[in-house]
Amino acid sequence: MFRGGQKVLIVACEDDPRAVGKTGRVLDEVPPGPLTEGRWTVDRISIWIAPVLCHTHELRALD
């Protein structure tokens, strides 16, 4: 599980493949639910990439 503000590495991203290999921060304060289909919201990836939704297996914690 991840926590809000945690820095993560995006190892895969079905939502936006441009985010793969980049780092970002998890926005969600609680585990994702049905609204996001179980995906985490990751932001602060790049000025050119909007926040993305990623499954748990697509992310790796960095801190």
mmCIF file of the N, C-alpha and C atoms, coordinates in Angstrom:
data_MODEL
# 
_entry.id   MODEL 
# 
loop_
_atom_site.group_PDB 
_atom_site.id 
_atom_site.type_symbol 
_atom_site.label_atom_id 
_atom_site.label_alt_id 
_atom_site.label_comp_id 
_atom_site.label_asym_id 
_atom_site.label_entity_id 
_atom_site.label_seq_id 
_atom_site.pdbx_PDB_ins_code 
_atom_site.Cartn_x 
_atom_site.Cartn_y 
_atom_site.Cartn_z 
_atom_site.occupancy 
_atom_site.B_iso_or_equiv 
_atom_site.pdbx_formal_charge 
_atom_site.auth_seq_id 
_atom_site.auth_comp_id 
_atom_site.auth_asym_id 
_atom_site.auth_atom_id 
_atom_site.pdbx_PDB_model_num 
ATOM 1   N N  . MET A 1 1  ? 0.830   -1.181 0.000   1.00 0.00 ? 1  MET A N  1 
ATOM 2   C CA . MET A 1 1  ? 0.000   0.000  0.000   1.00 0.00 ? 1  MET A CA 1 
ATOM 3   C C  . MET A 1 1  ? 0.881   1.253  0.000   1.00 0.00 ? 1  MET A C  1 
ATOM 4   N N  . PHE A 1 2  ? 0.318   2.291  -0.527  1.00 0.00 ? 2  PHE A N  1 
ATOM 5   C CA . PHE A 1 2  ? 1.016   3.568  -0.586  1.00 0.00 ? 2  PHE A CA 1 
ATOM 6   C C  . PHE A 1 2  ? 0.299   4.570  0.300   1.00 0.00 ? 2  PHE A C  1 
ATOM 7   N N  . ARG A 1 3  ? 0.951   5.681  0.588   1.00 0.00 ? 3  ARG A N  1 
ATOM 8   C CA . ARG A 1 3  ? 0.335   6.736  1.393   1.00 0.00 ? 3  ARG A CA 1 
ATOM 9   C C  . ARG A 1 3  ? 0.420   8.065  0.627   1.00 0.00 ? 3  ARG A C  1 
ATOM 10  N N  . GLY A 1 4  ? -0.435  8.979  0.950   1.00 0.00 ? 4  GLY A N  1 
ATOM 11  C CA . GLY A 1 4  ? -0.442  10.284 0.288   1.00 0.00 ? 4  GLY A CA 1 
ATOM 12  C C  . GLY A 1 4  ? 0.898   10.983 0.417   1.00 0.00 ? 4  GLY A C  1 
ATOM 13  N N  . GLY A 1 5  ? 1.412   11.508 -0.684  1.00 0.00 ? 5  GLY A N  1 
ATOM 14  C CA . GLY A 1 5  ? 2.677   12.220 -0.681  1.00 0.00 ? 5  GLY A CA 1 
ATOM 15  C C  . GLY A 1 5  ? 3.895   11.333 -0.883  1.00 0.00 ? 5  GLY A C  1 
ATOM 16  N N  . GLN A 1 6  ? 3.703   10.033 -0.895  1.00 0.00 ? 6  GLN A N  1 
ATOM 17  C CA . GLN A 1 6  ? 4.823   9.113  -1.046  1.00 0.00 ? 6  GLN A CA 1 
ATOM 18  C C  . GLN A 1 6  ? 5.385   9.190  -2.462  1.00 0.00 ? 6  GLN A C  1 
ATOM 19  N N  . LYS A 1 7  ? 6.709   9.214  -2.577  1.00 0.00 ? 7  LYS A N  1 
ATOM 20  C CA . LYS A 1 7  ? 7.370   9.247  -3.877  1.00 0.00 ? 7  LYS A CA 1 
ATOM 21  C C  . LYS A 1 7  ? 7.425   7.836  -4.442  1.00 0.00 ? 7  LYS A C  1 
ATOM 22  N N  . VAL A 1 8  ? 7.048   7.694  -5.718  1.00 0.00 ? 8  VAL A N  1 
ATOM 23  C CA . VAL A 1 8  ? 7.009   6.387  -6.365  1.00 0.00 ? 8  VAL A CA 1 
ATOM 24  C C  . VAL A 1 8  ? 7.658   6.443  -7.749  1.00 0.00 ? 8  VAL A C  1 
ATOM 25  N N  . LEU A 1 9  ? 8.150   5.298  -8.187  1.00 0.00 ? 9  LEU A N  1 
ATOM 26  C CA . LEU A 1 9  ? 8.655   5.117  -9.547  1.00 0.00 ? 9  LEU A CA 1 
ATOM 27  C C  . LEU A 1 9  ? 7.556   4.435  -10.337 1.00 0.00 ? 9  LEU A C  1 
ATOM 28  N N  . ILE A 1 10 ? 7.272   4.954  -11.507 1.00 0.00 ? 10 ILE A N  1 
ATOM 29  C CA . ILE A 1 10 ? 6.239   4.364  -12.362 1.00 0.00 ? 10 ILE A CA 1 
ATOM 30  C C  . ILE A 1 10 ? 6.931   3.361  -13.292 1.00 0.00 ? 10 ILE A C  1 
ATOM 31  N N  . VAL A 1 11 ? 6.706   2.072  -13.053 1.00 0.00 ? 11 VAL A N  1 
ATOM 32  C CA . VAL A 1 11 ? 7.355   1.028  -13.850 1.00 0.00 ? 11 VAL A CA 1 
ATOM 33  C C  . VAL A 1 11 ? 6.514   0.606  -15.054 1.00 0.00 ? 11 VAL A C  1 
ATOM 34  N N  . ALA A 1 12 ? 5.223   0.925  -15.009 1.00 0.00 ? 12 ALA A N  1 
ATOM 35  C CA . ALA A 1 12 ? 4.296   0.680  -16.122 1.00 0.00 ? 12 ALA A CA 1 
ATOM 36  C C  . ALA A 1 12 ? 3.129   1.620  -15.893 1.00 0.00 ? 12 ALA A C  1 
ATOM 37  N N  . CYS A 1 13 ? 2.439   1.992  -16.963 1.00 0.00 ? 13 CYS A N  1 
ATOM 38  C CA . CYS A 1 13 ? 1.286   2.875  -16.797 1.00 0.00 ? 13 CYS A CA 1 
ATOM 39  C C  . CYS A 1 13 ? 0.346   2.705  -17.976 1.00 0.00 ? 13 CYS A C  1 
ATOM 40  N N  . GLU A 1 14 ? -0.727  2.012  -17.729 1.00 0.00 ? 14 GLU A N  1 
ATOM 41  C CA . GLU A 1 14 ? -1.736  1.787  -18.752 1.00 0.00 ? 14 GLU A CA 1 
ATOM 42  C C  . GLU A 1 14 ? -2.411  3.105  -19.150 1.00 0.00 ? 14 GLU A C  1 
ATOM 43  N N  . ASP A 1 15 ? -2.531  4.022  -18.195 1.00 0.00 ? 15 ASP A N  1 
ATOM 44  C CA . ASP A 1 15 ? -3.204  5.306  -18.416 1.00 0.00 ? 15 ASP A CA 1 
ATOM 45  C C  . ASP A 1 15 ? -2.424  6.225  -19.367 1.00 0.00 ? 15 ASP A C  1 
ATOM 46  N N  . ASP A 1 16 ? -1.100  6.315  -19.196 1.00 0.00 ? 16 ASP A N  1 
ATOM 47  C CA . ASP A 1 16 ? -0.253  7.168  -20.042 1.00 0.00 ? 16 ASP A CA 1 
ATOM 48  C C  . ASP A 1 16 ? 1.156   6.576  -20.109 1.00 0.00 ? 16 ASP A C  1 
ATOM 49  N N  . PRO A 1 17 ? 1.491   5.861  -21.177 1.00 0.00 ? 17 PRO A N  1 
ATOM 50  C CA . PRO A 1 17 ? 2.795   5.214  -21.303 1.00 0.00 ? 17 PRO A CA 1 
ATOM 51  C C  . PRO A 1 17 ? 3.983   6.177  -21.221 1.00 0.00 ? 17 PRO A C  1 
ATOM 52  N N  . ARG A 1 18 ? 3.769   7.470  -21.451 1.00 0.00 ? 18 ARG A N  1 
ATOM 53  C CA . ARG A 1 18 ? 4.873   8.443  -21.340 1.00 0.00 ? 18 ARG A CA 1 
ATOM 54  C C  . ARG A 1 18 ? 5.393   8.567  -19.912 1.00 0.00 ? 18 ARG A C  1 
ATOM 55  N N  . ALA A 1 19 ? 4.607   8.151  -18.934 1.00 0.00 ? 19 ALA A N  1 
ATOM 56  C CA . ALA A 1 19 ? 4.994   8.263  -17.534 1.00 0.00 ? 19 ALA A CA 1 
ATOM 57  C C  . ALA A 1 19 ? 5.949   7.153  -17.082 1.00 0.00 ? 19 ALA A C  1 
ATOM 58  N N  . VAL A 1 20 ? 6.081   6.099  -17.854 1.00 0.00 ? 20 VAL A N  1 
ATOM 59  C CA . VAL A 1 20 ? 6.936   4.963  -17.481 1.00 0.00 ? 20 VAL A CA 1 
ATOM 60  C C  . VAL A 1 20 ? 8.389   5.419  -17.317 1.00 0.00 ? 20 VAL A C  1 
ATOM 61  N N  . GLY A 1 21 ? 8.992   5.010  -16.191 1.00 0.00 ? 21 GLY A N  1 
ATOM 62  C CA . GLY A 1 21 ? 10.382  5.349  -15.907 1.00 0.00 ? 21 GLY A CA 1 
ATOM 63  C C  . GLY A 1 21 ? 10.543  6.666  -15.162 1.00 0.00 ? 21 GLY A C  1 
ATOM 64  N N  . LYS A 1 22 ? 9.456   7.371  -14.947 1.00 0.00 ? 22 LYS A N  1 
ATOM 65  C CA . LYS A 1 22 ? 9.514   8.652  -14.242 1.00 0.00 ? 22 LYS A CA 1 
ATOM 66  C C  . LYS A 1 22 ? 9.050   8.470  -12.801 1.00 0.00 ? 22 LYS A C  1 
ATOM 67  N N  . THR A 1 23 ? 9.327   9.462  -11.976 1.00 0.00 ? 23 THR A N  1 
ATOM 68  C CA . THR A 1 23 ? 8.876   9.429  -10.591 1.00 0.00 ? 23 THR A CA 1 
ATOM 69  C C  . THR A 1 23 ? 7.753   10.439 -10.401 1.00 0.00 ? 23 THR A C  1 
ATOM 70  N N  . GLY A 1 24 ? 6.961   10.206 -9.376  1.00 0.00 ? 24 GLY A N  1 
ATOM 71  C CA . GLY A 1 24 ? 5.863   11.103 -9.037  1.00 0.00 ? 24 GLY A CA 1 
ATOM 72  C C  . GLY A 1 24 ? 5.472   10.901 -7.591  1.00 0.00 ? 24 GLY A C  1 
ATOM 73  N N  . ARG A 1 25 ? 4.427   11.584 -7.181  1.00 0.00 ? 25 ARG A N  1 
ATOM 74  C CA . ARG A 1 25 ? 3.936   11.472 -5.803  1.00 0.00 ? 25 ARG A CA 1 
ATOM 75  C C  . ARG A 1 25 ? 2.484   11.019 -5.803  1.00 0.00 ? 25 ARG A C  1 
ATOM 76  N N  . VAL A 1 26 ? 2.169   10.109 -4.885  1.00 0.00 ? 26 VAL A N  1 
ATOM 77  C CA . VAL A 1 26 ? 0.806   9.600  -4.742  1.00 0.00 ? 26 VAL A CA 1 
ATOM 78  C C  . VAL A 1 26 ? -0.065  10.699 -4.130  1.00 0.00 ? 26 VAL A C  1 
ATOM 79  N N  . LEU A 1 27 ? -1.209  10.958 -4.729  1.00 0.00 ? 27 LEU A N  1 
ATOM 80  C CA . LEU A 1 27 ? -2.137  11.972 -4.220  1.00 0.00 ? 27 LEU A CA 1 
ATOM 81  C C  . LEU A 1 27 ? -3.140  11.396 -3.235  1.00 0.00 ? 27 LEU A C  1 
ATOM 82  N N  . ASP A 1 28 ? -3.490  10.137 -3.384  1.00 0.00 ? 28 ASP A N  1 
ATOM 83  C CA . ASP A 1 28 ? -4.548  9.521  -2.571  1.00 0.00 ? 28 ASP A CA 1 
ATOM 84  C C  . ASP A 1 28 ? -4.150  9.395  -1.103  1.00 0.00 ? 28 ASP A C  1 
ATOM 85  N N  . GLU A 1 29 ? -5.062  9.807  -0.221  1.00 0.00 ? 29 GLU A N  1 
ATOM 86  C CA . GLU A 1 29 ? -4.847  9.674  1.219   1.00 0.00 ? 29 GLU A CA 1 
ATOM 87  C C  . GLU A 1 29 ? -5.406  8.349  1.746   1.00 0.00 ? 29 GLU A C  1 
ATOM 88  N N  . VAL A 1 30 ? -6.257  7.717  0.942   1.00 0.00 ? 30 VAL A N  1 
ATOM 89  C CA . VAL A 1 30 ? -6.867  6.436  1.316   1.00 0.00 ? 30 VAL A CA 1 
ATOM 90  C C  . VAL A 1 30 ? -6.693  5.469  0.144   1.00 0.00 ? 30 VAL A C  1 
ATOM 91  N N  . PRO A 1 31 ? -6.782  4.165  0.376   1.00 0.00 ? 31 PRO A N  1 
ATOM 92  C CA . PRO A 1 31 ? -6.663  3.206  -0.730  1.00 0.00 ? 31 PRO A CA 1 
ATOM 93  C C  . PRO A 1 31 ? -7.702  3.496  -1.822  1.00 0.00 ? 31 PRO A C  1 
ATOM 94  N N  . PRO A 1 32 ? -7.327  3.288  -3.078  1.00 0.00 ? 32 PRO A N  1 
ATOM 95  C CA . PRO A 1 32 ? -8.257  3.573  -4.176  1.00 0.00 ? 32 PRO A CA 1 
ATOM 96  C C  . PRO A 1 32 ? -9.478  2.662  -4.149  1.00 0.00 ? 32 PRO A C  1 
ATOM 97  N N  . GLY A 1 33 ? -10.567 3.184  -4.667  1.00 0.00 ? 33 GLY A N  1 
ATOM 98  C CA . GLY A 1 33 ? -11.824 2.435  -4.654  1.00 0.00 ? 33 GLY A CA 1 
ATOM 99  C C  . GLY A 1 33 ? -12.403 2.259  -6.047  1.00 0.00 ? 33 GLY A C  1 
ATOM 100 N N  . PRO A 1 34 ? -13.704 2.017  -6.115  1.00 0.00 ? 34 PRO A N  1 
ATOM 101 C CA . PRO A 1 34 ? -14.357 1.731  -7.391  1.00 0.00 ? 34 PRO A CA 1 
ATOM 102 C C  . PRO A 1 34 ? -14.355 2.909  -8.373  1.00 0.00 ? 34 PRO A C  1 
ATOM 103 N N  . LEU A 1 35 ? -14.328 4.146  -7.872  1.00 0.00 ? 35 LEU A N  1 
ATOM 104 C CA . LEU A 1 35 ? -14.343 5.309  -8.751  1.00 0.00 ? 35 LEU A CA 1 
ATOM 105 C C  . LEU A 1 35 ? -13.138 5.318  -9.689  1.00 0.00 ? 35 LEU A C  1 
ATOM 106 N N  . THR A 1 36 ? -11.966 4.931  -9.173  1.00 0.00 ? 36 THR A N  1 
ATOM 107 C CA . THR A 1 36 ? -10.750 4.892  -9.994  1.00 0.00 ? 36 THR A CA 1 
ATOM 108 C C  . THR A 1 36 ? -10.406 3.477  -10.440 1.00 0.00 ? 36 THR A C  1 
ATOM 109 N N  . GLU A 1 37 ? -11.337 2.557  -10.216 1.00 0.00 ? 37 GLU A N  1 
ATOM 110 C CA . GLU A 1 37 ? -11.141 1.153  -10.583 1.00 0.00 ? 37 GLU A CA 1 
ATOM 111 C C  . GLU A 1 37 ? -9.900  0.559  -9.904  1.00 0.00 ? 37 GLU A C  1 
ATOM 112 N N  . GLY A 1 38 ? -9.666  0.966  -8.651  1.00 0.00 ? 38 GLY A N  1 
ATOM 113 C CA . GLY A 1 38 ? -8.562  0.425  -7.870  1.00 0.00 ? 38 GLY A CA 1 
ATOM 114 C C  . GLY A 1 38 ? -7.197  0.985  -8.220  1.00 0.00 ? 38 GLY A C  1 
ATOM 115 N N  . ARG A 1 39 ? -7.162  2.100  -8.930  1.00 0.00 ? 39 ARG A N  1 
ATOM 116 C CA . ARG A 1 39 ? -5.887  2.694  -9.344  1.00 0.00 ? 39 ARG A CA 1 
ATOM 117 C C  . ARG A 1 39 ? -5.524  3.893  -8.472  1.00 0.00 ? 39 ARG A C  1 
ATOM 118 N N  . TRP A 1 40 ? -4.223  4.091  -8.267  1.00 0.00 ? 40 TRP A N  1 
ATOM 119 C CA . TRP A 1 40 ? -3.696  5.207  -7.497  1.00 0.00 ? 40 TRP A CA 1 
ATOM 120 C C  . TRP A 1 40 ? -3.516  6.422  -8.406  1.00 0.00 ? 40 TRP A C  1 
ATOM 121 N N  . THR A 1 41 ? -3.758  7.603  -7.870  1.00 0.00 ? 41 THR A N  1 
ATOM 122 C CA . THR A 1 41 ? -3.528  8.844  -8.609  1.00 0.00 ? 41 THR A CA 1 
ATOM 123 C C  . THR A 1 41 ? -2.100  9.305  -8.319  1.00 0.00 ? 41 THR A C  1 
ATOM 124 N N  . VAL A 1 42 ? -1.304  9.470  -9.373  1.00 0.00 ? 42 VAL A N  1 
ATOM 125 C CA . VAL A 1 42 ? 0.094   9.897  -9.230  1.00 0.00 ? 42 VAL A CA 1 
ATOM 126 C C  . VAL A 1 42 ? 0.267   11.227 -9.955  1.00 0.00 ? 42 VAL A C  1 
ATOM 127 N N  . ASP A 1 43 ? 0.844   12.202 -9.246  1.00 0.00 ? 43 ASP A N  1 
ATOM 128 C CA . ASP A 1 43 ? 1.029   13.553 -9.770  1.00 0.00 ? 43 ASP A CA 1 
ATOM 129 C C  . ASP A 1 43 ? 2.500   13.950 -9.664  1.00 0.00 ? 43 ASP A C  1 
ATOM 130 N N  . ARG A 1 44 ? 2.822   15.154 -10.133 1.00 0.00 ? 44 ARG A N  1 
ATOM 131 C CA . ARG A 1 44 ? 4.183   15.708 -10.117 1.00 0.00 ? 44 ARG A CA 1 
ATOM 132 C C  . ARG A 1 44 ? 5.149   14.835 -10.910 1.00 0.00 ? 44 ARG A C  1 
ATOM 133 N N  . ILE A 1 45 ? 4.691   14.382 -12.052 1.00 0.00 ? 45 ILE A N  1 
ATOM 134 C CA . ILE A 1 45 ? 5.506   13.523 -12.909 1.00 0.00 ? 45 ILE A CA 1 
ATOM 135 C C  . ILE A 1 45 ? 6.362   14.375 -13.827 1.00 0.00 ? 45 ILE A C  1 
ATOM 136 N N  . SER A 1 46 ? 5.712   15.293 -14.497 1.00 0.00 ? 46 SER A N  1 
ATOM 137 C CA . SER A 1 46 ? 6.388   16.158 -15.471 1.00 0.00 ? 46 SER A CA 1 
ATOM 138 C C  . SER A 1 46 ? 5.464   17.320 -15.792 1.00 0.00 ? 46 SER A C  1 
ATOM 139 N N  . ILE A 1 47 ? 6.038   18.399 -16.229 1.00 0.00 ? 47 ILE A N  1 
ATOM 140 C CA . ILE A 1 47 ? 5.215   19.543 -16.635 1.00 0.00 ? 47 ILE A CA 1 
ATOM 141 C C  . ILE A 1 47 ? 4.341   19.176 -17.834 1.00 0.00 ? 47 ILE A C  1 
ATOM 142 N N  . TRP A 1 48 ? 4.774   18.208 -18.619 1.00 0.00 ? 48 TRP A N  1 
ATOM 143 C CA . TRP A 1 48 ? 4.050   17.804 -19.833 1.00 0.00 ? 48 TRP A CA 1 
ATOM 144 C C  . TRP A 1 48 ? 3.097   16.641 -19.623 1.00 0.00 ? 48 TRP A C  1 
ATOM 145 N N  . ILE A 1 49 ? 3.127   16.018 -18.422 1.00 0.00 ? 49 ILE A N  1 
ATOM 146 C CA . ILE A 1 49 ? 2.279   14.850 -18.162 1.00 0.00 ? 49 ILE A CA 1 
ATOM 147 C C  . ILE A 1 49 ? 1.336   15.164 -17.001 1.00 0.00 ? 49 ILE A C  1 
ATOM 148 N N  . ALA A 1 50 ? 0.050   15.094 -17.272 1.00 0.00 ? 50 ALA A N  1 
ATOM 149 C CA . ALA A 1 50 ? -0.972  15.333 -16.242 1.00 0.00 ? 50 ALA A CA 1 
ATOM 150 C C  . ALA A 1 50 ? -0.967  14.174 -15.237 1.00 0.00 ? 50 ALA A C  1 
ATOM 151 N N  . PRO A 1 51 ? -1.632  14.335 -14.096 1.00 0.00 ? 51 PRO A N  1 
ATOM 152 C CA . PRO A 1 51 ? -1.728  13.218 -13.151 1.00 0.00 ? 51 PRO A CA 1 
ATOM 153 C C  . PRO A 1 51 ? -2.276  11.969 -13.854 1.00 0.00 ? 51 PRO A C  1 
ATOM 154 N N  . VAL A 1 52 ? -1.745  10.815 -13.468 1.00 0.00 ? 52 VAL A N  1 
ATOM 155 C CA . VAL A 1 52 ? -2.150  9.551  -14.080 1.00 0.00 ? 52 VAL A CA 1 
ATOM 156 C C  . VAL A 1 52 ? -2.715  8.608  -13.025 1.00 0.00 ? 52 VAL A C  1 
ATOM 157 N N  . LEU A 1 53 ? -3.469  7.618  -13.492 1.00 0.00 ? 53 LEU A N  1 
ATOM 158 C CA . LEU A 1 53 ? -4.001  6.571  -12.626 1.00 0.00 ? 53 LEU A CA 1 
ATOM 159 C C  . LEU A 1 53 ? -3.211  5.292  -12.892 1.00 0.00 ? 53 LEU A C  1 
ATOM 160 N N  . CYS A 1 54 ? -2.651  4.704  -11.831 1.00 0.00 ? 54 CYS A N  1 
ATOM 161 C CA . CYS A 1 54 ? -1.819  3.502  -11.974 1.00 0.00 ? 54 CYS A CA 1 
ATOM 162 C C  . CYS A 1 54 ? -2.263  2.428  -10.990 1.00 0.00 ? 54 CYS A C  1 
ATOM 163 N N  . HIS A 1 55 ? -2.225  1.192  -11.441 1.00 0.00 ? 55 HIS A N  1 
ATOM 164 C CA . HIS A 1 55 ? -2.487  0.050  -10.565 1.00 0.00 ? 55 HIS A CA 1 
ATOM 165 C C  . HIS A 1 55 ? -1.295  -0.131 -9.626  1.00 0.00 ? 55 HIS A C  1 
ATOM 166 N N  . THR A 1 56 ? -1.527  -0.785 -8.506  1.00 0.00 ? 56 THR A N  1 
ATOM 167 C CA . THR A 1 56 ? -0.481  -1.019 -7.511  1.00 0.00 ? 56 THR A CA 1 
ATOM 168 C C  . THR A 1 56 ? 0.740   -1.703 -8.122  1.00 0.00 ? 56 THR A C  1 
ATOM 169 N N  . HIS A 1 57 ? 0.528   -2.687 -9.000  1.00 0.00 ? 57 HIS A N  1 
ATOM 170 C CA . HIS A 1 57 ? 1.653   -3.419 -9.581  1.00 0.00 ? 57 HIS A CA 1 
ATOM 171 C C  . HIS A 1 57 ? 2.460   -2.572 -10.576 1.00 0.00 ? 57 HIS A C  1 
ATOM 172 N N  . GLU A 1 58 ? 1.964   -1.402 -10.939 1.00 0.00 ? 58 GLU A N  1 
ATOM 173 C CA . GLU A 1 58 ? 2.668   -0.523 -11.868 1.00 0.00 ? 58 GLU A CA 1 
ATOM 174 C C  . GLU A 1 58 ? 3.568   0.486  -11.158 1.00 0.00 ? 58 GLU A C  1 
ATOM 175 N N  . LEU A 1 59 ? 3.557   0.476  -9.819  1.00 0.00 ? 59 LEU A N  1 
ATOM 176 C CA . LEU A 1 59 ? 4.309   1.447  -9.028  1.00 0.00 ? 59 LEU A CA 1 
ATOM 177 C C  . LEU A 1 59 ? 5.298   0.775  -8.088  1.00 0.00 ? 59 LEU A C  1 
ATOM 178 N N  . ARG A 1 60 ? 6.397   1.459  -7.798  1.00 0.00 ? 60 ARG A N  1 
ATOM 179 C CA . ARG A 1 60 ? 7.388   1.008  -6.817  1.00 0.00 ? 60 ARG A CA 1 
ATOM 180 C C  . ARG A 1 60 ? 7.681   2.166  -5.879  1.00 0.00 ? 60 ARG A C  1 
ATOM 181 N N  . ALA A 1 61 ? 7.612   1.917  -4.571  1.00 0.00 ? 61 ALA A N  1 
ATOM 182 C CA . ALA A 1 61 ? 7.875   2.953  -3.575  1.00 0.00 ? 61 ALA A CA 1 
ATOM 183 C C  . ALA A 1 61 ? 9.349   3.331  -3.578  1.00 0.00 ? 61 ALA A C  1 
ATOM 184 N N  . LEU A 1 62 ? 9.636   4.628  -3.453  1.00 0.00 ? 62 LEU A N  1 
ATOM 185 C CA . LEU A 1 62 ? 11.015  5.095  -3.393  1.00 0.00 ? 62 LEU A CA 1 
ATOM 186 C C  . LEU A 1 62 ? 11.382  5.605  -2.008  1.00 0.00 ? 62 LEU A C  1 
ATOM 187 N N  . ASP A 1 63 ? 10.405  5.837  -1.161  1.00 0.00 ? 63 ASP A N  1 
ATOM 188 C CA . ASP A 1 63 ? 10.704  6.257  0.216   1.00 0.00 ? 63 ASP A CA 1 
ATOM 189 C C  . ASP A 1 63 ? 9.783   5.601  1.207   1.00 0.00 ? 63 ASP A C  1 
# 
